[in-house]
Amino acid sequence: MENCKTNEDYADYFKTFNEEDPNSYCKLALRKLTDLNEIQVTKLNQIISDVNTDNILKWDLYCNALTIPQINYVGW
């Protein structure tokens, strides 16, 4: 992750190396991040509740919902 510079880099990294469910990361972000705005909360909850979207797209949505510092704070 240390070489990631953009939200797209992070999404590609998660898709390649992370076998976890992106929903678990969304839930963790909701619990861990105290600086989420309403739009971010809505986006994360939509990712969690959407059963028709595959995990590859969910990683894109997750990484685009958060800022790079937020992604780093939630962590691996």
Helices and strands as residue ranges (DSSP letters): H 7-17, H 22-32, H 38-49, H 55-65, H 68-74
